[in-house]
Amino acid sequence: MAMVGGNQVHNVFVYGSLLADDVVRALLSRIPQSSPAILNGQFSIKGRVYPAILPVENKEVTGKVLQGITDLELYILDEFEDVEYERVTVDVSLMESSNKSQAFAYVWSDKNDPNLYGEWDFEEWKRTQMSDFAKMSAEFRKDLELPESKTRIATYESYYQQDGSDSPLAP
């Protein structure tokens, strides 16, 4: 794993699969403190197996802010989100206090992607995909420590090939 310098801590707004403690634990080996939050008026969530937020007007995304994310953990999240997402700084509203806060968020890189569609349903995803997704995330995290680690997408594709099922990443 590449060395990541610095001792800064960060706030990261998460939505979708990273709302699941099992996935966060698989990636970071812990569950950071968090606060429920809303990303206002800038983004809409669309998805397939994992969701993406896209800039739009007059929409909001409910998620949570992971607090105290170390530089190493931010590196792991960056690698996990891969080239499909861009890390940006956003303003969020913390639901418990109504305070505004800045945090990093991962926004889908291809705003014209035809394979993103409809609203993404976290409860449905928990029932149908979370278990496999958490296992794949743990495999990705373990592989990230290898000198020539695979991308998240390659990890997921090889996971589904080994298991004999169709990849849910395909549109």
Order of alpha helices (4+ residues) and beta strands (2+ residues): beta-alpha-beta-beta-beta-beta-alpha-beta-beta-alpha-alpha-alpha
